[in-house]
């Protein structure tokens, strides 16, 4: 953040020093300034003379000489508010000139300002204090002062200036993001996340999409700082706004790690990861295949292995892949052939456990309609965890394209980790054609 745009002050640079020598009252705000117009100024004779010389020296690019004349003007007693404004306006021009010559000057150490930037900060601060800066230009002055404070690592001053800027321009989403970054630098993660959410809301309200990095930053800060109450909302917001595979994976891995799920819960997470094309790398595909195999779902395990090899994530030559594939392949044919009889037996059973298990098998083979039918049977018979079954019923219906049915099933999942996963399934479903 070393470049500062000061185009808004060009009007100051172009101001002529000609005028009457009659001093004006310093305490009253200028009516032109209040109307958003350039301030009308009247200079006392000694100040006008010194600043006229300063301008001539600036034209000749003698910035040290010009600064000496500016300091002479500052030393004159009984200066008016107009005098002070124009002294600092010419000082601002001098600072801009010094900065334009900066390439010939050795770089300043990190955390310090160059002579030109230091003078720039001095001039902007003093000009704001005169109340002669127009309402249109004031935010630009404040923004530059925030940048300068940040350059010298004064995070407290940068924060105050940025807060002042946002008070002037409450819908400036970029400024709000800058404030969030400052809170993060000062180890205030909760305020950083809250402020990023504010920026997202402001940008969205303007009719423009908030940048993906804002969502990812909010999630990263919340998760890294163990802000439990803010992590899941940030993850939900991310995949709602930008439902790409990378974001889905990050959101679901964070959810899984935060929720401390058992193998059944882990299977549910990986089913959604597979639907969202969010499985990535050897570990994801291998874990999915192993979990499905362990739960007696060879069809789903085989599908995970096949997808992993197709994605280039799994190598058939690796011993664990070859061994798992051999084990799964030996079971698939008999497992699938047994499904019709298992289906009939499940419908006659006293509880819904058999129906739930058979529905899981159907899901693994991609037969989502049959899976949904048996999940409903399991719910009717009872003896099963209704939240798990409603979640899997909703997932089956979502995968099968029955959005209304899926929404109803997912809404029946009671509050808890599986309800959060149901929310993710609802988001995924809403993004499908």
MIKOLPA-686079 format. One line per 4 residues: number of its first residue (from 1); their letters; for each residue x, y, z of C-alpha. Coordinates in nm, 2 decimals. Last residue first. Layout:
NUM	A	X:Y:Z  ...;
This chain:
433	XXXX	-3.02:-2.72:-1.25  -2.84:-2.78:-0.92  -2.74:-2.49:-0.70  -3.03:-2.53:-0.46;
429	XXXX	-2.94:-2.89:-0.40  -2.60:-2.80:-0.27  -2.75:-2.55:-0.04  -3.00:-2.80:0.09;
425	XXXX	-2.73:-3.06:0.14  -2.53:-2.81:0.34  -2.83:-2.74:0.56  -2.87:-3.11:0.61;
421	XXXX	-2.51:-3.12:0.73  -2.59:-2.86:0.99  -2.90:-3.06:1.09  -2.67:-3.36:1.12;
417	XXXX	-2.44:-3.17:1.36  -2.73:-3.08:1.59  -3.08:-2.94:1.56  -3.34:-3.20:1.45;
413	XXXX	-3.35:-3.33:1.09  -3.71:-3.29:0.96  -3.61:-3.00:0.73  -3.39:-3.24:0.54;
409	XXXX	-3.69:-3.46:0.46  -3.91:-3.17:0.34  -3.63:-3.02:0.13  -3.56:-3.36:-0.03;
405	XXXX	-3.92:-3.41:-0.13  -3.93:-3.06:-0.29  -3.60:-3.11:-0.46  -3.67:-3.45:-0.61;
401	XXXX	-3.37:-3.46:-0.85  -3.25:-3.81:-0.76  -2.94:-3.68:-0.58  -3.16:-3.46:-0.38;
397	XXXX	-3.40:-3.74:-0.30  -3.12:-3.96:-0.19  -2.97:-3.68:0.02  -3.30:-3.60:0.18;
393	XXXX	-3.35:-3.97:0.27  -3.00:-3.98:0.41  -3.07:-3.69:0.63  -3.41:-3.82:0.74;
389	XXXX	-3.24:-4.15:0.82  -2.96:-4.00:1.03  -3.21:-3.78:1.21  -3.45:-4.06:1.27;
385	XXXX	-3.20:-4.28:1.44  -3.36:-4.63:1.38  -3.60:-4.85:1.57  -3.89:-4.71:1.37;
381	XXXX	-4.11:-4.89:1.12  -4.22:-4.58:0.94  -3.88:-4.42:0.93  -3.72:-4.74:0.79;
377	XXXX	-3.99:-4.76:0.52  -3.91:-4.40:0.42  -3.54:-4.49:0.40  -3.65:-4.79:0.18;
373	XXXX	-3.82:-4.56:-0.07  -3.53:-4.31:-0.07  -3.28:-4.59:-0.15  -3.50:-4.72:-0.43;
369	XXXX	-3.51:-4.37:-0.58  -3.14:-4.32:-0.53  -3.01:-4.63:-0.71  -2.65:-4.49:-0.73;
365	XXXX	-2.50:-4.83:-0.63  -2.40:-4.68:-0.29  -2.75:-4.54:-0.24  -2.89:-4.89:-0.29;
361	XXXX	-2.66:-5.02:-0.02  -2.76:-4.75:0.22  -3.13:-4.83:0.15  -3.05:-5.20:0.24;
357	XXXX	-2.91:-5.09:0.58  -3.20:-4.86:0.65  -3.46:-5.12:0.56  -3.28:-5.37:0.78;
353	XXXX	-3.29:-5.13:1.07  -3.65:-5.03:1.03  -3.81:-5.25:1.29  -4.04:-5.55:1.28;
349	XXXX	-3.91:-5.68:0.95  -4.15:-5.75:0.66  -4.03:-5.46:0.44  -3.67:-5.54:0.52;
345	XXXX	-3.72:-5.90:0.40  -3.84:-5.78:0.06  -3.55:-5.54:0.01  -3.30:-5.80:0.13;
341	XXXX	-3.44:-6.04:-0.14  -3.40:-5.77:-0.41  -3.06:-5.66:-0.28  -2.89:-6.00:-0.29;
337	XXXX	-2.76:-5.97:-0.65  -2.59:-5.65:-0.56  -2.40:-5.80:-0.27  -2.31:-6.11:-0.46;
333	XXXX	-2.16:-5.91:-0.75  -1.98:-5.65:-0.52  -1.81:-5.88:-0.28  -1.49:-6.00:-0.45;
329	XXXX	-1.45:-5.66:-0.62  -1.43:-5.49:-0.27  -1.15:-5.71:-0.14  -0.95:-5.69:-0.46;
325	XXXX	-1.00:-5.31:-0.48  -0.89:-5.28:-0.11  -0.57:-5.48:-0.18  -0.48:-5.29:-0.50;
321	XXXX	-0.54:-4.96:-0.34  -0.33:-5.06:-0.03  -0.05:-5.20:-0.25  -0.02:-4.90:-0.48;
317	XXXX	-0.03:-5.01:-0.85  -0.39:-4.91:-0.89  -0.29:-4.55:-0.83  -0.55:-4.32:-0.67;
313	XXXX	-0.58:-3.95:-0.72  -0.57:-3.95:-1.10  -0.94:-3.84:-1.11  -1.04:-4.16:-1.29;
309	XXXX	-0.85:-4.36:-1.02  -1.04:-4.18:-0.74  -1.37:-4.22:-0.92  -1.32:-4.59:-0.95;
305	XXXX	-1.21:-4.63:-0.59  -1.51:-4.43:-0.47  -1.75:-4.64:-0.68  -1.60:-4.96:-0.55;
301	XXXX	-1.65:-4.84:-0.19  -2.01:-4.75:-0.27  -2.08:-5.10:-0.41  -1.89:-5.26:-0.13;
297	XXXX	-2.11:-5.11:0.14  -2.05:-5.32:0.45  -1.97:-5.03:0.68  -1.60:-5.11:0.66;
293	XXXX	-1.62:-5.09:0.28  -1.79:-4.75:0.29  -1.53:-4.62:0.53  -1.24:-4.76:0.33;
289	XXXX	-1.37:-4.62:0.00  -1.43:-4.27:0.15  -1.09:-4.27:0.32  -0.91:-4.38:0.00;
285	XXXX	-1.09:-4.11:-0.20  -1.01:-3.83:0.04  -0.65:-3.94:0.12  -0.55:-3.99:-0.25;
281	XXXX	-0.63:-3.64:-0.35  -0.95:-3.43:-0.36  -1.31:-3.51:-0.30  -1.51:-3.20:-0.36;
277	XXXX	-1.71:-3.30:-0.67  -2.02:-3.17:-0.49  -2.19:-3.51:-0.49  -1.87:-3.68:-0.37;
273	XXXX	-1.83:-3.43:-0.09  -2.19:-3.49:0.00  -2.13:-3.86:0.03  -1.81:-3.78:0.22;
269	XXXX	-2.00:-3.60:0.49  -2.26:-3.88:0.53  -1.98:-4.14:0.56  -1.82:-3.93:0.83;
265	XXXX	-2.14:-3.92:1.02  -2.16:-4.30:1.00  -1.79:-4.33:1.10  -1.84:-4.11:1.41;
261	XXXX	-1.84:-3.73:1.39  -1.62:-3.49:1.58  -1.82:-3.18:1.48  -1.53:-2.94:1.42;
257	XXXX	-1.33:-3.18:1.20  -1.63:-3.27:0.99  -1.75:-2.91:0.96  -1.40:-2.79:0.87;
253	XXXX	-1.37:-3.07:0.61  -1.71:-2.98:0.48  -1.63:-2.61:0.43  -1.29:-2.67:0.28;
249	XXXX	-1.41:-2.93:0.04  -1.71:-2.72:-0.07  -1.48:-2.42:-0.12  -1.25:-2.62:-0.34;
245	XXXX	-1.53:-2.78:-0.54  -1.70:-2.45:-0.63  -2.02:-2.33:-0.45  -1.92:-1.96:-0.43;
241	XXXX	-2.20:-1.76:-0.27  -2.37:-2.04:-0.08  -2.05:-2.23:-0.03  -1.89:-1.93:0.14;
237	XXXX	-2.19:-1.82:0.34  -2.23:-2.17:0.49  -1.86:-2.17:0.58  -1.89:-1.83:0.75;
233	XXXX	-2.20:-1.94:0.94  -2.01:-2.25:1.05  -1.71:-2.07:1.18  -1.87:-1.78:1.36;
229	XXXX	-2.01:-1.95:1.67  -1.70:-2.17:1.70  -1.45:-1.89:1.69  -1.15:-2.13:1.71;
225	XXXX	-0.91:-1.85:1.59  -0.80:-2.06:1.29  -1.16:-2.14:1.21  -1.29:-1.78:1.24;
221	XXXX	-1.00:-1.63:1.06  -1.01:-1.88:0.77  -1.39:-1.85:0.73  -1.39:-1.47:0.72;
217	XXXX	-1.09:-1.48:0.48  -1.26:-1.72:0.25  -1.57:-1.51:0.24  -1.37:-1.19:0.16;
213	XXXX	-1.16:-1.38:-0.09  -1.47:-1.47:-0.29  -1.53:-1.10:-0.36  -1.87:-0.97:-0.28;
209	XXXX	-2.11:-0.98:-0.57  -2.25:-0.64:-0.67  -2.61:-0.51:-0.62  -2.51:-0.25:-0.37;
205	XXXX	-2.67:-0.46:-0.10  -2.43:-0.74:-0.18  -2.13:-0.51:-0.13  -2.26:-0.38:0.20;
201	XXXX	-2.35:-0.73:0.33  -2.00:-0.86:0.23  -1.84:-0.57:0.40  -2.04:-0.62:0.72;
197	XXXX	-1.94:-0.99:0.71  -1.58:-0.88:0.69  -1.64:-0.66:0.99  -1.78:-0.94:1.20;
193	XXXX	-1.49:-1.16:1.10  -1.23:-0.90:1.19  -1.41:-0.81:1.52  -1.39:-1.18:1.62;
189	XXXX	-1.03:-1.20:1.51  -0.90:-0.90:1.72  -0.53:-0.98:1.70  -0.42:-0.63:1.60;
185	XXXX	-0.34:-0.75:1.24  -0.69:-0.90:1.23  -0.85:-0.58:1.33  -0.65:-0.40:1.06;
181	XXXX	-0.76:-0.65:0.80  -1.13:-0.60:0.90  -1.08:-0.22:0.86  -0.95:-0.28:0.51;
177	XXXX	-1.25:-0.49:0.43  -1.48:-0.20:0.55  -1.29:0.04:0.33  -1.34:-0.19:0.03;
173	XXXX	-1.72:-0.22:0.12  -1.77:0.16:0.10  -2.13:0.17:0.21  -2.07:0.37:0.53;
169	XXXX	-1.88:0.65:0.35  -1.81:0.92:0.61  -1.84:0.69:0.91  -1.64:0.44:0.71;
165	XXXX	-1.36:0.69:0.66  -1.35:0.77:1.03  -1.33:0.40:1.11  -1.04:0.38:0.86;
161	XXXX	-0.87:0.68:1.03  -0.91:0.52:1.37  -0.77:0.18:1.24  -0.48:0.35:1.07;
157	XXXX	-0.39:0.53:1.39  -0.40:0.21:1.59  -0.21:0.02:1.32  0.08:0.26:1.33;
153	XXXX	0.30:0.04:1.11  0.46:0.34:0.93  0.29:0.24:0.60  -0.03:0.18:0.79;
149	XXXX	-0.04:0.54:0.91  0.02:0.65:0.55  -0.27:0.43:0.42  -0.51:0.57:0.68;
145	XXXX	-0.40:0.92:0.60  -0.48:0.85:0.23  -0.83:0.73:0.32  -0.89:1.04:0.53;
141	XXXX	-0.80:1.27:0.25  -1.01:1.08:0.00  -1.31:1.08:0.25  -1.28:1.46:0.29;
137	XXXX	-1.28:1.54:-0.08  -1.65:1.53:-0.15  -1.74:1.70:0.19  -1.50:1.98:0.09;
133	XXXX	-1.18:2.05:0.29  -1.20:2.38:0.47  -1.26:2.24:0.82  -0.91:2.36:0.92;
129	XXXX	-0.82:2.03:1.09  -0.85:1.84:0.76  -0.58:2.06:0.61  -0.35:2.00:0.90;
125	XXXX	-0.38:1.62:0.87  -0.34:1.63:0.49  -0.03:1.85:0.52  0.15:1.64:0.79;
121	XXXX	0.07:1.32:0.61  0.21:1.45:0.29  0.52:1.59:0.46  0.59:1.24:0.60;
117	XXXX	0.52:1.09:0.25  0.77:1.32:0.09  1.04:1.27:0.36  0.99:0.89:0.31;
113	XXXX	0.78:0.72:0.58  0.90:0.46:0.82  0.77:0.11:0.90  1.01:-0.06:0.66;
109	XXXX	1.32:0.14:0.60  1.31:0.41:0.34  1.42:0.34:-0.01  1.71:0.56:-0.14;
105	XXXX	1.61:0.87:-0.32  1.63:0.90:-0.70  1.30:0.71:-0.74  1.14:0.97:-0.49;
101	XXXX	1.13:1.26:-0.73  0.75:1.22:-0.78  0.73:1.19:-0.40  0.90:1.53:-0.35;
97	XXXX	0.66:1.69:-0.59  0.36:1.54:-0.42  0.50:1.67:-0.09  0.54:2.01:-0.23;
93	XXXX	0.19:2.02:-0.35  0.07:1.92:0.00  0.28:2.20:0.15  0.11:2.44:-0.09;
89	XXXX	-0.23:2.32:0.05  -0.08:2.32:0.40  0.01:2.69:0.38  -0.33:2.75:0.20;
85	XXXX	-0.53:2.61:0.49  -0.32:2.77:0.76  -0.36:3.11:0.60  -0.73:3.06:0.56;
81	XXXX	-0.76:2.97:0.93  -0.58:3.30:1.00  -0.22:3.34:1.10  -0.14:3.57:1.40;
77	XXXX	0.23:3.48:1.40  0.44:3.40:1.09  0.64:3.08:1.15  0.42:2.87:0.92;
73	XXXX	0.49:3.11:0.63  0.87:3.07:0.69  0.81:2.69:0.70  0.65:2.72:0.36;
69	XXXX	0.95:2.92:0.23  1.19:2.64:0.35  0.96:2.38:0.19  1.00:2.57:-0.15;
65	XXXX	1.38:2.56:-0.12  1.37:2.19:-0.04  1.13:2.13:-0.34  1.33:2.31:-0.60;
61	XXXX	1.13:2.17:-0.89  1.15:2.51:-1.07  0.77:2.53:-1.05  0.80:2.44:-0.68;
57	XXXX	1.04:2.73:-0.63  0.79:2.97:-0.78  0.52:2.82:-0.56  0.73:2.87:-0.25;
53	XXXX	0.79:3.24:-0.34  0.41:3.29:-0.37  0.37:3.11:-0.04  0.60:3.35:0.14;
49	XXXX	0.43:3.66:-0.01  0.08:3.54:0.07  0.18:3.45:0.43  0.32:3.80:0.48;
45	XXXX	0.01:3.97:0.31  -0.27:3.79:0.49  -0.45:3.55:0.27  -0.81:3.54:0.16;
41	XXXX	-0.96:3.20:0.07  -1.27:3.07:-0.11  -1.30:2.70:-0.04  -1.36:2.48:-0.34;
37	XXXX	-1.72:2.37:-0.36  -1.91:2.10:-0.16  -2.17:2.34:-0.03  -2.03:2.33:0.32;
33	XXXX	-1.69:2.41:0.17  -1.83:2.71:-0.02  -1.99:2.83:0.31  -1.65:2.83:0.49;
29	XXXX	-1.67:2.74:0.85  -1.63:3.03:1.09  -1.34:3.04:1.34  -1.06:3.19:1.13;
25	XXXX	-1.21:3.54:1.06  -1.06:3.67:0.74  -0.74:3.87:0.69  -0.73:4.15:0.43;
21	XXXX	-0.45:4.12:0.19  -0.68:4.07:-0.10  -0.63:3.79:-0.34  -0.38:3.63:-0.57;
17	XXXX	-0.25:3.30:-0.44  -0.41:3.10:-0.72  -0.55:2.75:-0.66  -0.43:2.48:-0.90;
13	XXXX	-0.28:2.26:-0.64  -0.59:2.27:-0.43  -0.81:2.16:-0.72  -0.56:1.88:-0.78;
9	XXXX	-0.66:1.75:-0.44  -0.90:1.49:-0.57  -0.62:1.34:-0.78  -0.44:1.24:-0.46;
5	XXXX	-0.40:0.87:-0.52  -0.15:0.71:-0.28  0.09:0.43:-0.38  0.27:0.25:-0.09;
1	X	0.00:0.00:0.00;
